[in-house]
Amino acid sequence: MTGISQIRNLVEYFKKNLKKGYTLDSLKYALLNQGYSRAIVERAVNETTKELAQKAPVLKTKPVIKYEIVDEYDNPVEIKKPWWKKLFKS
C-alpha cells in the first residue's frame, strides 16, 4: 500500500470513527498499537482535521454569553457597582 493511499484510508477511518463518538487520541493510540508509524498517523490526523474544518459551519454572529450569580438557593444575587464607578459612568 502506498503512503498516499494509506493516509487516505486512515483519514476515512478517522472520520468514520469520530462520527461514532471515539476521541482522536484513542484512535491514534489504537493505530500506533497496530503497528502504524507515528508519522503516517500524524499526517492522517492533520488531513482529517483540515477536511473536517472545511465542512464546519461558519458562524455569522457572535454568541451572546449571559451569566448570573446565584446564591446557594438558586436566587439571583445583585452585584452593586462600587461608588467610584458611579462617578465615571461607562
Backbone as XML, in Angstrom:
<?xml version="1.0"?>
<chain id="A" units="angstrom">
  <residue number="1" name="MET">
    <atom name="N" x="0.849" y="-1.167" z="0.000"/>
    <atom name="CA" x="0.000" y="0.000" z="0.000"/>
    <atom name="C" x="0.902" y="1.240" z="0.000"/>
  </residue>
  <residue number="2" name="THR">
    <atom name="N" x="0.643" y="2.159" z="-0.897"/>
    <atom name="CA" x="1.473" y="3.361" z="-0.964"/>
    <atom name="C" x="1.121" y="4.311" z="0.177"/>
  </residue>
  <residue number="3" name="GLY">
    <atom name="N" x="2.019" y="5.233" z="0.434"/>
    <atom name="CA" x="1.833" y="6.157" z="1.546"/>
    <atom name="C" x="0.592" y="7.016" z="1.406"/>
  </residue>
  <residue number="4" name="ILE">
    <atom name="N" x="0.316" y="7.498" z="0.186"/>
    <atom name="CA" x="-0.824" y="8.390" z="-0.015"/>
    <atom name="C" x="-2.140" y="7.636" z="0.146"/>
  </residue>
  <residue number="5" name="SER">
    <atom name="N" x="-2.235" y="6.440" z="-0.412"/>
    <atom name="CA" x="-3.475" y="5.679" z="-0.267"/>
    <atom name="C" x="-3.655" y="5.216" z="1.180"/>
  </residue>
  <residue number="6" name="GLN">
    <atom name="N" x="-2.554" y="4.945" z="1.862"/>
    <atom name="CA" x="-2.630" y="4.557" z="3.266"/>
    <atom name="C" x="-3.151" y="5.729" z="4.105"/>
  </residue>
  <residue number="7" name="ILE">
    <atom name="N" x="-2.661" y="6.917" z="3.826"/>
    <atom name="CA" x="-3.129" y="8.111" z="4.544"/>
    <atom name="C" x="-4.602" y="8.347" z="4.248"/>
  </residue>
  <residue number="8" name="ARG">
    <atom name="N" x="-4.995" y="8.191" z="2.988"/>
    <atom name="CA" x="-6.400" y="8.384" z="2.594"/>
    <atom name="C" x="-7.302" y="7.402" z="3.359"/>
  </residue>
  <residue number="9" name="ASN">
    <atom name="N" x="-6.861" y="6.143" z="3.467"/>
    <atom name="CA" x="-7.646" y="5.150" z="4.200"/>
    <atom name="C" x="-7.737" y="5.513" z="5.683"/>
  </residue>
  <residue number="10" name="LEU">
    <atom name="N" x="-6.645" y="6.008" z="6.248"/>
    <atom name="CA" x="-6.662" y="6.400" z="7.655"/>
    <atom name="C" x="-7.553" y="7.621" z="7.888"/>
  </residue>
  <residue number="11" name="VAL">
    <atom name="N" x="-7.574" y="8.537" z="6.930"/>
    <atom name="CA" x="-8.447" y="9.710" z="7.039"/>
    <atom name="C" x="-9.901" y="9.247" z="7.091"/>
  </residue>
  <residue number="12" name="GLU">
    <atom name="N" x="-10.267" y="8.329" z="6.217"/>
    <atom name="CA" x="-11.630" y="7.803" z="6.212"/>
    <atom name="C" x="-11.928" y="7.061" z="7.521"/>
  </residue>
  <residue number="13" name="TYR">
    <atom name="N" x="-10.942" y="6.324" z="8.014"/>
    <atom name="CA" x="-11.072" y="5.621" z="9.292"/>
    <atom name="C" x="-11.342" y="6.612" z="10.417"/>
  </residue>
  <residue number="14" name="PHE">
    <atom name="N" x="-10.581" y="7.710" z="10.465"/>
    <atom name="CA" x="-10.767" y="8.723" z="11.497"/>
    <atom name="C" x="-12.156" y="9.342" z="11.398"/>
  </residue>
  <residue number="15" name="LYS">
    <atom name="N" x="-12.561" y="9.741" z="10.201"/>
    <atom name="CA" x="-13.850" y="10.397" z="10.021"/>
    <atom name="C" x="-14.997" y="9.491" z="10.447"/>
  </residue>
  <residue number="16" name="LYS">
    <atom name="N" x="-14.925" y="8.232" z="10.046"/>
    <atom name="CA" x="-15.986" y="7.273" z="10.368"/>
    <atom name="C" x="-16.086" y="7.072" z="11.879"/>
  </residue>
  <residue number="17" name="ASN">
    <atom name="N" x="-14.951" y="6.902" z="12.537"/>
    <atom name="CA" x="-14.972" y="6.613" z="13.965"/>
    <atom name="C" x="-15.195" y="7.850" z="14.830"/>
  </residue>
  <residue number="18" name="LEU">
    <atom name="N" x="-14.817" y="9.028" z="14.332"/>
    <atom name="CA" x="-15.131" y="10.247" z="15.067"/>
    <atom name="C" x="-16.645" y="10.462" z="15.092"/>
  </residue>
  <residue number="19" name="LYS">
    <atom name="N" x="-17.328" y="10.125" z="13.994"/>
    <atom name="CA" x="-18.784" y="10.233" z="13.956"/>
    <atom name="C" x="-19.430" y="9.283" z="14.952"/>
  </residue>
  <residue number="20" name="LYS">
    <atom name="N" x="-18.773" y="8.165" z="15.218"/>
    <atom name="CA" x="-19.296" y="7.190" z="16.177"/>
    <atom name="C" x="-19.080" y="7.637" z="17.617"/>
  </residue>
  <residue number="21" name="GLY">
    <atom name="N" x="-18.238" y="8.663" z="17.822"/>
    <atom name="CA" x="-18.032" y="9.191" z="19.164"/>
    <atom name="C" x="-16.683" y="8.883" z="19.779"/>
  </residue>
  <residue number="22" name="TYR">
    <atom name="N" x="-15.804" y="8.224" z="19.038"/>
    <atom name="CA" x="-14.470" y="7.953" z="19.574"/>
    <atom name="C" x="-13.653" y="9.237" z="19.576"/>
  </residue>
  <residue number="23" name="THR">
    <atom name="N" x="-12.715" y="9.328" z="20.501"/>
    <atom name="CA" x="-11.853" y="10.512" z="20.546"/>
    <atom name="C" x="-10.678" y="10.323" z="19.590"/>
  </residue>
  <residue number="24" name="LEU">
    <atom name="N" x="-10.122" y="11.424" z="19.170"/>
    <atom name="CA" x="-8.985" y="11.384" z="18.255"/>
    <atom name="C" x="-7.790" y="10.700" z="18.910"/>
  </residue>
  <residue number="25" name="ASP">
    <atom name="N" x="-7.572" y="10.980" z="20.177"/>
    <atom name="CA" x="-6.443" y="10.359" z="20.885"/>
    <atom name="C" x="-6.584" y="8.849" z="20.977"/>
  </residue>
  <residue number="26" name="SER">
    <atom name="N" x="-7.796" y="8.372" z="21.244"/>
    <atom name="CA" x="-7.977" y="6.918" z="21.354"/>
    <atom name="C" x="-7.769" y="6.241" z="20.009"/>
  </residue>
  <residue number="27" name="LEU">
    <atom name="N" x="-8.189" y="6.893" z="18.931"/>
    <atom name="CA" x="-7.996" y="6.329" z="17.596"/>
    <atom name="C" x="-6.510" y="6.305" z="17.223"/>
  </residue>
  <residue number="28" name="LYS">
    <atom name="N" x="-5.796" y="7.397" z="17.553"/>
    <atom name="CA" x="-4.353" y="7.431" z="17.276"/>
    <atom name="C" x="-3.632" y="6.337" z="18.050"/>
  </residue>
  <residue number="29" name="TYR">
    <atom name="N" x="-3.982" y="6.181" z="19.312"/>
    <atom name="CA" x="-3.345" y="5.174" z="20.154"/>
    <atom name="C" x="-3.595" y="3.767" z="19.598"/>
  </residue>
  <residue number="30" name="ALA">
    <atom name="N" x="-4.813" y="3.522" z="19.152"/>
    <atom name="CA" x="-5.146" y="2.205" z="18.593"/>
    <atom name="C" x="-4.330" y="1.922" z="17.335"/>
  </residue>
  <residue number="31" name="LEU">
    <atom name="N" x="-4.185" y="2.916" z="16.478"/>
    <atom name="CA" x="-3.421" y="2.715" z="15.243"/>
    <atom name="C" x="-1.938" y="2.499" z="15.529"/>
  </residue>
  <residue number="32" name="LEU">
    <atom name="N" x="-1.399" y="3.240" z="16.472"/>
    <atom name="CA" x="0.008" y="3.070" z="16.829"/>
    <atom name="C" x="0.252" y="1.679" z="17.419"/>
  </residue>
  <residue number="33" name="ASN">
    <atom name="N" x="-0.705" y="1.182" z="18.193"/>
    <atom name="CA" x="-0.577" y="-0.160" z="18.758"/>
    <atom name="C" x="-0.706" y="-1.248" z="17.691"/>
  </residue>
  <residue number="34" name="GLN">
    <atom name="N" x="-1.350" y="-0.915" z="16.572"/>
    <atom name="CA" x="-1.486" y="-1.875" z="15.481"/>
    <atom name="C" x="-0.275" y="-1.877" z="14.565"/>
  </residue>
  <residue number="35" name="GLY">
    <atom name="N" x="0.692" y="-0.998" z="14.833"/>
    <atom name="CA" x="1.926" y="-1.015" z="14.065"/>
    <atom name="C" x="2.078" y="0.080" z="13.026"/>
  </residue>
  <residue number="36" name="TYR">
    <atom name="N" x="1.133" y="1.005" z="12.946"/>
    <atom name="CA" x="1.272" y="2.119" z="12.013"/>
    <atom name="C" x="2.354" y="3.063" z="12.515"/>
  </residue>
  <residue number="37" name="SER">
    <atom name="N" x="3.055" y="3.683" z="11.594"/>
    <atom name="CA" x="4.112" y="4.610" z="12.007"/>
    <atom name="C" x="3.495" y="5.912" z="12.509"/>
  </residue>
  <residue number="38" name="ARG">
    <atom name="N" x="4.182" y="6.529" z="13.463"/>
    <atom name="CA" x="3.698" y="7.776" z="14.050"/>
    <atom name="C" x="3.575" y="8.876" z="12.987"/>
  </residue>
  <residue number="39" name="ALA">
    <atom name="N" x="4.502" y="8.921" z="12.043"/>
    <atom name="CA" x="4.478" y="9.958" z="11.007"/>
    <atom name="C" x="3.237" y="9.828" z="10.119"/>
  </residue>
  <residue number="40" name="ILE">
    <atom name="N" x="2.906" y="8.608" z="9.723"/>
    <atom name="CA" x="1.730" y="8.388" z="8.863"/>
    <atom name="C" x="0.458" y="8.743" z="9.624"/>
  </residue>
  <residue number="41" name="VAL">
    <atom name="N" x="0.382" y="8.339" z="10.882"/>
    <atom name="CA" x="-0.807" y="8.624" z="11.689"/>
    <atom name="C" x="-0.963" y="10.129" z="11.870"/>
  </residue>
  <residue number="42" name="GLU">
    <atom name="N" x="0.117" y="10.836" z="12.149"/>
    <atom name="CA" x="0.042" y="12.291" z="12.330"/>
    <atom name="C" x="-0.361" y="12.998" z="11.044"/>
  </residue>
  <residue number="43" name="ARG">
    <atom name="N" x="0.153" y="12.541" z="9.909"/>
    <atom name="CA" x="-0.248" y="13.142" z="8.631"/>
    <atom name="C" x="-1.724" y="12.911" z="8.373"/>
  </residue>
  <residue number="44" name="ALA">
    <atom name="N" x="-2.220" y="11.724" z="8.714"/>
    <atom name="CA" x="-3.637" y="11.427" z="8.531"/>
    <atom name="C" x="-4.494" y="12.274" z="9.469"/>
  </residue>
  <residue number="45" name="VAL">
    <atom name="N" x="-4.023" y="12.482" z="10.686"/>
    <atom name="CA" x="-4.755" y="13.328" z="11.642"/>
    <atom name="C" x="-4.827" y="14.757" z="11.120"/>
  </residue>
  <residue number="46" name="ASN">
    <atom name="N" x="-3.712" y="15.276" z="10.636"/>
    <atom name="CA" x="-3.699" y="16.643" z="10.101"/>
    <atom name="C" x="-4.639" y="16.781" z="8.914"/>
  </residue>
  <residue number="47" name="GLU">
    <atom name="N" x="-4.631" y="15.813" z="8.025"/>
    <atom name="CA" x="-5.511" y="15.842" z="6.854"/>
    <atom name="C" x="-6.976" y="15.749" z="7.277"/>
  </residue>
  <residue number="48" name="THR">
    <atom name="N" x="-7.248" y="14.919" z="8.269"/>
    <atom name="CA" x="-8.626" y="14.772" z="8.762"/>
    <atom name="C" x="-9.131" y="16.075" z="9.362"/>
  </residue>
  <residue number="49" name="THR">
    <atom name="N" x="-8.322" y="16.708" z="10.184"/>
    <atom name="CA" x="-8.753" y="17.964" z="10.802"/>
    <atom name="C" x="-8.949" y="19.061" z="9.764"/>
  </residue>
  <residue number="50" name="LYS">
    <atom name="N" x="-8.123" y="19.081" z="8.720"/>
    <atom name="CA" x="-8.321" y="20.058" z="7.639"/>
    <atom name="C" x="-9.648" y="19.833" z="6.945"/>
  </residue>
  <residue number="51" name="GLU">
    <atom name="N" x="-9.947" y="18.579" z="6.626"/>
    <atom name="CA" x="-11.191" y="18.273" z="5.917"/>
    <atom name="C" x="-12.406" y="18.568" z="6.785"/>
  </residue>
  <residue number="52" name="LEU">
    <atom name="N" x="-12.339" y="18.231" z="8.061"/>
    <atom name="CA" x="-13.469" y="18.494" z="8.945"/>
    <atom name="C" x="-13.652" y="19.994" z="9.185"/>
  </residue>
  <residue number="53" name="ALA">
    <atom name="N" x="-12.555" y="20.741" z="9.211"/>
    <atom name="CA" x="-12.646" y="22.192" z="9.401"/>
    <atom name="C" x="-13.296" y="22.867" z="8.201"/>
  </residue>
  <residue number="54" name="GLN">
    <atom name="N" x="-13.064" y="22.336" z="7.021"/>
    <atom name="CA" x="-13.681" y="22.912" z="5.825"/>
    <atom name="C" x="-15.189" y="22.704" z="5.811"/>
  </residue>
  <residue number="55" name="LYS">
    <atom name="N" x="-15.649" y="21.618" z="6.427"/>
    <atom name="CA" x="-17.077" y="21.319" z="6.446"/>
    <atom name="C" x="-17.802" y="21.991" z="7.601"/>
  </residue>
  <residue number="56" name="ALA">
    <atom name="N" x="-17.059" y="22.534" z="8.552"/>
    <atom name="CA" x="-17.677" y="23.150" z="9.726"/>
    <atom name="C" x="-18.425" y="24.416" z="9.326"/>
  </residue>
  <residue number="57" name="PRO">
    <atom name="N" x="-19.593" y="24.648" z="9.911"/>
    <atom name="CA" x="-20.349" y="25.858" z="9.567"/>
    <atom name="C" x="-19.659" y="27.108" z="10.102"/>
  </residue>
  <residue number="58" name="VAL">
    <atom name="N" x="-19.789" y="28.188" z="9.356"/>
    <atom name="CA" x="-19.207" y="29.462" z="9.761"/>
    <atom name="C" x="-20.280" y="30.247" z="10.506"/>
  </residue>
  <residue number="59" name="LEU">
    <atom name="N" x="-19.955" y="30.680" z="11.718"/>
    <atom name="CA" x="-20.905" y="31.464" z="12.494"/>
    <atom name="C" x="-20.962" y="32.879" z="11.954"/>
  </residue>
  <residue number="60" name="LYS">
    <atom name="N" x="-22.167" y="33.352" z="11.685"/>
    <atom name="CA" x="-22.320" y="34.699" z="11.155"/>
    <atom name="C" x="-22.435" y="35.730" z="12.269"/>
  </residue>
  <residue number="61" name="THR">
    <atom name="N" x="-22.879" y="35.298" z="13.427"/>
    <atom name="CA" x="-22.994" y="36.218" z="14.550"/>
    <atom name="C" x="-22.213" y="35.655" z="15.731"/>
  </residue>
  <residue number="62" name="LYS">
    <atom name="N" x="-21.796" y="36.541" z="16.568"/>
    <atom name="CA" x="-21.075" y="36.109" z="17.762"/>
    <atom name="C" x="-22.085" y="35.595" z="18.782"/>
  </residue>
  <residue number="63" name="PRO">
    <atom name="N" x="-21.758" y="34.526" z="19.469"/>
    <atom name="CA" x="-22.678" y="34.049" z="20.509"/>
    <atom name="C" x="-22.707" y="35.027" z="21.679"/>
  </residue>
  <residue number="64" name="VAL">
    <atom name="N" x="-23.867" y="35.175" z="22.285"/>
    <atom name="CA" x="-24.027" y="36.050" z="23.433"/>
    <atom name="C" x="-23.872" y="35.203" z="24.688"/>
  </residue>
  <residue number="65" name="ILE">
    <atom name="N" x="-22.950" y="35.589" z="25.513"/>
    <atom name="CA" x="-22.709" y="34.863" z="26.751"/>
    <atom name="C" x="-23.378" y="35.629" z="27.883"/>
  </residue>
  <residue number="66" name="LYS">
    <atom name="N" x="-24.309" y="34.967" z="28.527"/>
    <atom name="CA" x="-25.002" y="35.575" z="29.653"/>
    <atom name="C" x="-24.636" y="34.805" z="30.900"/>
  </residue>
  <residue number="67" name="TYR">
    <atom name="N" x="-24.455" y="35.506" z="31.966"/>
    <atom name="CA" x="-24.153" y="34.842" z="33.220"/>
    <atom name="C" x="-24.919" y="35.521" z="34.339"/>
  </residue>
  <residue number="68" name="GLU">
    <atom name="N" x="-25.114" y="34.764" z="35.384"/>
    <atom name="CA" x="-25.870" y="35.255" z="36.514"/>
    <atom name="C" x="-25.270" y="34.631" z="37.766"/>
  </residue>
  <residue number="69" name="ILE">
    <atom name="N" x="-25.140" y="35.421" z="38.790"/>
    <atom name="CA" x="-24.616" y="34.920" z="40.048"/>
    <atom name="C" x="-25.817" y="34.576" z="40.939"/>
  </residue>
  <residue number="70" name="VAL">
    <atom name="N" x="-25.796" y="33.349" z="41.460"/>
    <atom name="CA" x="-26.896" y="32.902" z="42.316"/>
    <atom name="C" x="-26.343" y="32.454" z="43.658"/>
  </residue>
  <residue number="71" name="ASP">
    <atom name="N" x="-27.217" y="32.519" z="44.655"/>
    <atom name="CA" x="-26.806" y="32.043" z="45.973"/>
    <atom name="C" x="-27.054" y="30.541" z="46.073"/>
  </residue>
  <residue number="72" name="GLU">
    <atom name="N" x="-26.873" y="29.989" z="47.264"/>
    <atom name="CA" x="-26.999" y="28.541" z="47.423"/>
    <atom name="C" x="-28.424" y="28.039" z="47.216"/>
  </residue>
  <residue number="73" name="TYR">
    <atom name="N" x="-29.416" y="28.953" z="47.192"/>
    <atom name="CA" x="-30.815" y="28.562" z="46.966"/>
    <atom name="C" x="-31.271" y="28.887" z="45.550"/>
  </residue>
  <residue number="74" name="ASP">
    <atom name="N" x="-30.338" y="29.141" z="44.657"/>
    <atom name="CA" x="-30.597" y="29.490" z="43.247"/>
    <atom name="C" x="-31.362" y="30.800" z="43.081"/>
  </residue>
  <residue number="75" name="ASN">
    <atom name="N" x="-31.219" y="31.708" z="44.030"/>
    <atom name="CA" x="-31.799" y="33.045" z="43.906"/>
    <atom name="C" x="-30.748" y="33.967" z="43.299"/>
  </residue>
  <residue number="76" name="PRO">
    <atom name="N" x="-31.139" y="34.810" z="42.335"/>
    <atom name="CA" x="-30.153" y="35.719" z="41.733"/>
    <atom name="C" x="-29.607" y="36.715" z="42.759"/>
  </residue>
  <residue number="77" name="VAL">
    <atom name="N" x="-28.316" y="36.977" z="42.652"/>
    <atom name="CA" x="-27.654" y="37.926" z="43.546"/>
    <atom name="C" x="-27.321" y="39.168" z="42.733"/>
  </residue>
  <residue number="78" name="GLU">
    <atom name="N" x="-27.727" y="40.334" z="43.246"/>
    <atom name="CA" x="-27.451" y="41.582" z="42.544"/>
    <atom name="C" x="-26.085" y="42.099" z="42.961"/>
  </residue>
  <residue number="79" name="ILE">
    <atom name="N" x="-25.264" y="42.410" z="41.981"/>
    <atom name="CA" x="-23.934" y="42.951" z="42.239"/>
    <atom name="C" x="-24.016" y="44.464" z="42.077"/>
  </residue>
  <residue number="80" name="LYS">
    <atom name="N" x="-23.691" y="45.172" z="43.136"/>
    <atom name="CA" x="-23.744" y="46.629" z="43.086"/>
    <atom name="C" x="-22.412" y="47.163" z="42.597"/>
  </residue>
  <residue number="81" name="LYS">
    <atom name="N" x="-22.485" y="48.241" z="41.818"/>
    <atom name="CA" x="-21.279" y="48.900" z="41.343"/>
    <atom name="C" x="-20.610" y="49.618" z="42.513"/>
  </residue>
  <residue number="82" name="PRO">
    <atom name="N" x="-19.297" y="49.631" z="42.522"/>
    <atom name="CA" x="-18.608" y="50.421" z="43.553"/>
    <atom name="C" x="-18.955" y="51.904" z="43.388"/>
  </residue>
  <residue number="83" name="TRP">
    <atom name="N" x="-18.912" y="52.650" z="44.468"/>
    <atom name="CA" x="-19.307" y="54.059" z="44.434"/>
    <atom name="C" x="-18.477" y="54.871" z="43.449"/>
  </residue>
  <residue number="84" name="TRP">
    <atom name="N" x="-17.199" y="54.525" z="43.304"/>
    <atom name="CA" x="-16.332" y="55.302" z="42.430"/>
    <atom name="C" x="-16.631" y="55.053" z="40.949"/>
  </residue>
  <residue number="85" name="LYS">
    <atom name="N" x="-17.219" y="53.909" z="40.614"/>
    <atom name="CA" x="-17.598" y="53.666" z="39.221"/>
    <atom name="C" x="-18.795" y="54.484" z="38.815"/>
  </residue>
  <residue number="86" name="LYS">
    <atom name="N" x="-19.602" y="54.887" z="39.812"/>
    <atom name="CA" x="-20.769" y="55.732" z="39.525"/>
    <atom name="C" x="-20.308" y="57.114" z="39.076"/>
  </residue>
  <residue number="87" name="LEU">
    <atom name="N" x="-19.137" y="57.536" z="39.558"/>
    <atom name="CA" x="-18.616" y="58.844" z="39.164"/>
    <atom name="C" x="-18.193" y="58.843" z="37.704"/>
  </residue>
  <residue number="88" name="PHE">
    <atom name="N" x="-17.631" y="57.710" z="37.244"/>
    <atom name="CA" x="-17.145" y="57.585" z="35.877"/>
    <atom name="C" x="-18.086" y="56.678" z="35.110"/>
  </residue>
  <residue number="89" name="LYS">
    <atom name="N" x="-19.226" y="57.163" z="34.739"/>
    <atom name="CA" x="-20.219" y="56.343" z="34.057"/>
    <atom name="C" x="-19.641" y="55.820" z="32.760"/>
  </residue>
  <residue number="90" name="SER">
    <atom name="N" x="-19.770" y="54.504" z="32.604"/>
    <atom name="CA" x="-19.222" y="53.904" z="31.392"/>
    <atom name="C" x="-20.301" y="53.387" z="30.481"/>
  </residue>
</chain>
